[in-house]
């Protein structure tokens, strides 16, 4: 049922864009900031608390949903959590705004640029990298951990991202949360690198990987690999809009590839 939940969730999220207004997890800042003030000498506590909140909260919600509606309740809960933890912004719309594919005002353009962390004077490779980074945080990271750990994994991944944006957070606590994010992103980045090699130019991806390996151990995969991959795949003479479009095409190809692989695993009986 996992692949069905993922497909339905992606379709609902794509066409029913109003769900993005419900994707608010700012409440997680309350217990984390309280722990920060109560135990300032243990900066690792917020990261541990975030994991515990996700585990206990998901188990409790699953128990309630199953008690009320049985298997249907568990499936509906999983679908709801998957939809609400995607994003929080719609990647396709942000790309459409940045490439002038739809009518938008200056405020919406600035909002999309800020969300994508993209400078208006950026180069084409930076535009492609921005889309790849957005795909990692909005789609692929969430998809990977949802498939692996269910709603618990989805909550851990999304709440970690939200917690890193908290204002007035202690730098030491943010460092621990950043470490947790790197752990969560590591397998996703490895899969994205392999996927990009399969859907695009294998030789260029291998060259970028070797260049990255010369500067860091082979096992150490950080989000910077996406910048290197984008720089190696995008033509130097392309403009920013072309780079954004290229990155958008790549994330969609990778998404289709992942969905196909999930379907194969389901048919092989390796995925429930």
C-alpha positions as CSV (number, residue, x, y, z in Angstrom):
1,X,0.0,0.0,0.0
2,X,3.0,2.3,0.4
3,X,3.3,3.0,-3.4
4,X,-0.5,3.7,-3.5
5,X,-0.3,6.2,-0.7
6,X,2.7,7.9,-2.3
7,X,1.0,8.1,-5.7
8,X,-2.3,9.4,-4.3
9,X,-0.4,11.8,-2.0
10,X,1.7,13.2,-4.8
11,X,-1.4,13.6,-7.1
12,X,-3.4,15.4,-4.3
13,X,-0.5,17.6,-3.4
14,X,0.1,18.5,-7.1
15,X,-3.5,19.4,-8.0
16,X,-5.0,20.5,-4.6
17,X,-2.4,23.2,-3.9
18,X,-4.4,24.6,-1.0
19,X,-2.9,21.9,1.3
20,X,0.3,24.0,1.5
21,X,-1.5,26.4,3.9
22,X,-2.0,23.5,6.3
23,X,1.7,22.6,6.3
24,X,2.6,24.4,9.5
25,X,4.8,22.8,12.1
26,X,5.9,25.9,14.0
27,X,4.5,24.3,17.1
28,X,7.6,22.1,17.4
29,X,9.6,25.2,18.4
30,X,7.8,25.4,21.7
31,X,9.2,22.2,23.4
32,X,12.5,22.7,21.7
33,X,13.0,26.3,22.9
34,X,11.8,25.2,26.4
35,X,14.5,22.5,26.5
36,X,17.0,25.0,25.3
37,X,16.2,27.4,28.1
38,X,15.9,24.7,30.7
39,X,19.0,22.7,29.9
40,X,21.4,25.1,28.1
41,X,24.4,22.8,28.8
42,X,22.9,19.9,26.8
43,X,22.5,21.3,23.3
44,X,21.9,17.8,22.0
45,X,18.6,17.6,23.8
46,X,16.4,19.4,21.2
47,X,17.5,16.9,18.5
48,X,16.8,13.9,20.7
49,X,13.4,15.5,21.8
50,X,12.5,16.0,18.1
51,X,13.0,12.3,17.4
52,X,11.0,11.3,20.5
53,X,8.2,13.6,19.6
54,X,8.0,12.1,16.1
55,X,8.1,8.5,17.4
56,X,5.7,8.9,20.3
57,X,3.4,11.2,18.3
58,X,3.2,8.9,15.3
59,X,2.6,5.8,17.4
60,X,-0.1,7.5,19.4
61,X,-1.8,8.8,16.3
62,X,-1.6,5.4,14.6
63,X,-3.1,3.7,17.7
64,X,-6.0,6.1,17.8
65,X,-6.6,5.9,14.0
66,X,-6.5,2.1,14.1
67,X,-8.8,1.9,17.1
68,X,-11.4,4.1,15.5
69,X,-11.3,2.9,11.8
70,X,-9.0,-0.1,11.7
71,X,-6.8,-0.6,8.7
72,X,-8.6,2.2,6.8
73,X,-7.8,4.6,9.6
74,X,-4.1,3.7,9.4
75,X,-4.1,4.2,5.7
76,X,-5.9,7.6,5.9
77,X,-3.5,8.7,8.6
78,X,-0.5,7.8,6.5
79,X,-1.9,9.6,3.5
80,X,-2.6,12.7,5.5
81,X,0.8,12.8,7.1
82,X,2.5,12.2,3.7
83,X,0.6,15.1,2.1
84,X,1.1,17.5,5.0
85,X,4.8,16.8,5.3
86,X,5.5,17.4,1.6
87,X,6.7,20.8,0.6
88,X,5.9,23.0,2.4
89,X,5.9,25.1,-0.9
90,X,4.8,23.7,-4.3
91,X,8.0,23.2,-6.3
92,X,6.3,23.2,-9.7
93,X,4.6,26.5,-9.0
94,X,7.9,28.1,-7.7
95,X,9.6,27.0,-10.9
96,X,6.7,28.3,-13.1
97,X,7.0,31.6,-11.3
98,X,10.7,31.8,-11.7
99,X,10.5,31.0,-15.4
100,X,7.5,33.3,-16.1
101,X,5.4,30.3,-17.2
102,X,2.5,31.7,-15.2
103,X,1.4,35.3,-14.4
104,X,2.8,36.4,-11.1
105,X,3.5,39.7,-9.4
106,X,6.8,40.9,-8.1
107,X,6.1,39.8,-4.5
108,X,5.4,36.3,-5.6
109,X,8.6,36.2,-7.7
110,X,10.6,37.4,-4.7
111,X,8.9,34.9,-2.5
112,X,9.9,32.1,-4.9
113,X,13.4,33.3,-5.1
114,X,13.7,33.5,-1.3
115,X,12.3,30.0,-0.9
116,X,14.7,28.6,-3.5
117,X,17.6,30.6,-2.1
118,X,18.2,31.9,-5.5
119,X,19.8,35.3,-6.5
120,X,18.2,37.0,-9.5
121,X,21.8,37.4,-11.0
122,X,22.7,33.7,-10.4
123,X,24.1,31.6,-13.2
124,X,22.4,28.7,-14.9
125,X,24.1,26.0,-12.9
126,X,23.1,27.8,-9.7
127,X,19.5,27.8,-10.9
128,X,19.6,24.1,-11.6
129,X,21.3,23.4,-8.2
130,X,18.5,25.4,-6.4
131,X,15.9,23.2,-7.9
132,X,17.8,20.1,-7.0
133,X,18.2,21.3,-3.4
134,X,14.5,22.1,-3.3
135,X,13.7,18.6,-4.7
136,X,15.8,17.1,-2.0
137,X,14.0,18.9,0.9
138,X,10.5,19.0,-0.5
139,X,10.2,15.6,-2.3
140,X,12.9,13.1,-2.1
141,X,14.0,13.3,1.5
142,X,10.5,13.0,2.7
143,X,9.7,10.2,0.2
144,X,12.7,8.1,1.2
145,X,12.0,8.3,4.9
146,X,8.3,7.8,4.5
147,X,8.9,4.6,2.5
148,X,11.5,3.4,5.0
149,X,10.0,4.3,8.4
150,X,6.4,5.3,7.6
151,X,4.8,8.3,9.2
152,X,7.6,8.4,11.9
153,X,10.2,8.9,9.3
154,X,8.2,11.6,7.5
155,X,7.7,13.5,10.7
156,X,11.4,13.2,11.8
157,X,12.6,14.5,8.4
158,X,10.1,17.4,8.1
159,X,10.4,18.5,11.8
160,X,14.2,18.5,11.5
161,X,14.0,20.9,8.6
162,X,11.5,23.1,10.4
163,X,13.6,23.2,13.6
164,X,16.6,24.4,11.7
165,X,14.6,27.5,10.7
166,X,13.7,28.5,14.3
167,X,14.6,32.0,15.3
168,X,16.6,32.6,18.5
169,X,17.7,29.0,18.6
170,X,21.0,28.3,20.3
171,X,23.9,27.9,17.8
172,X,25.0,24.7,19.6
173,X,21.6,23.2,19.4
174,X,21.3,24.2,15.7
175,X,24.6,22.4,15.1
176,X,23.2,19.2,16.5
177,X,20.1,19.6,14.4
178,X,22.2,20.2,11.4
179,X,24.1,16.9,12.1
180,X,20.8,15.1,12.3
181,X,19.8,16.6,9.0
182,X,23.0,15.5,7.4
183,X,22.4,11.9,8.6
184,X,18.9,12.0,7.2
185,X,20.1,13.5,3.9
186,X,23.1,11.2,3.4
187,X,21.3,8.1,1.9
188,X,19.0,10.4,-0.1
189,X,21.9,12.3,-1.7
190,X,23.6,9.0,-2.6
191,X,20.4,7.8,-4.4
192,X,19.9,11.2,-6.1
193,X,23.5,11.0,-7.4
194,X,22.9,7.5,-8.8
195,X,19.5,8.5,-10.2
196,X,20.9,11.6,-11.9
197,X,23.5,9.4,-13.6
198,X,20.8,7.1,-14.9
199,X,18.5,9.9,-16.2
200,X,21.2,12.1,-17.6
201,X,24.9,12.0,-18.5
202,X,26.6,9.2,-16.7
203,X,30.2,10.3,-17.6
204,X,29.6,13.9,-16.3
205,X,28.1,12.6,-13.1
206,X,31.0,10.3,-12.5
207,X,33.5,13.1,-13.2
208,X,31.7,15.3,-10.6
209,X,31.7,12.5,-8.1
210,X,35.4,11.9,-8.6
211,X,36.1,15.6,-8.1
212,X,34.0,15.6,-4.9
213,X,35.9,12.5,-3.7
214,X,39.2,14.3,-4.1
215,X,38.1,16.9,-1.5
216,X,36.4,14.6,1.0
217,X,36.2,10.9,1.8
218,X,34.0,8.8,-0.6
219,X,31.5,8.1,2.2
220,X,31.0,11.7,3.1
221,X,28.2,12.9,0.9
222,X,26.9,16.4,1.7
223,X,24.3,18.6,-0.1
224,X,27.2,20.4,-1.9
225,X,27.4,17.4,-4.3
226,X,24.2,18.8,-5.9
227,X,25.9,22.1,-6.7
228,X,28.8,20.2,-8.3
229,X,26.5,17.9,-10.3
230,X,24.5,20.9,-11.5
231,X,27.7,22.7,-12.6
232,X,28.9,19.7,-14.5
233,X,25.6,19.1,-16.3
234,X,24.4,22.6,-17.2
235,X,25.9,24.3,-20.3
236,X,28.0,27.3,-19.6
237,X,26.2,29.5,-22.1
238,X,22.7,28.8,-20.7
239,X,20.8,31.6,-18.8
240,X,19.3,31.3,-15.4
241,X,15.8,30.4,-16.7
242,X,17.2,27.5,-18.7
243,X,19.1,26.3,-15.7
244,X,15.9,26.3,-13.6
245,X,14.0,24.5,-16.3
246,X,16.8,21.9,-16.6
247,X,16.8,21.3,-12.8
248,X,13.0,20.9,-12.9
249,X,13.2,18.4,-15.7
250,X,15.8,16.4,-13.7
251,X,13.8,16.2,-10.5
252,X,10.8,15.0,-12.4
253,X,12.8,12.4,-14.2
254,X,14.2,11.2,-10.9
255,X,10.8,11.2,-9.3
256,X,9.4,9.0,-12.1
257,X,12.4,6.7,-11.8
258,X,11.9,6.3,-8.0
259,X,8.2,5.6,-8.5
260,X,9.0,2.9,-11.0
261,X,11.6,1.3,-8.7
262,X,9.0,1.4,-5.8
263,X,6.5,-0.4,-8.1
264,X,9.1,-3.0,-9.0
265,X,9.9,-3.6,-5.3
266,X,6.2,-3.9,-4.6
267,X,5.7,-6.5,-7.3
268,X,8.8,-8.4,-6.0
269,X,7.2,-8.5,-2.6
270,X,9.9,-6.5,-0.9
271,X,7.7,-3.5,-0.1
272,X,4.4,-3.7,1.8
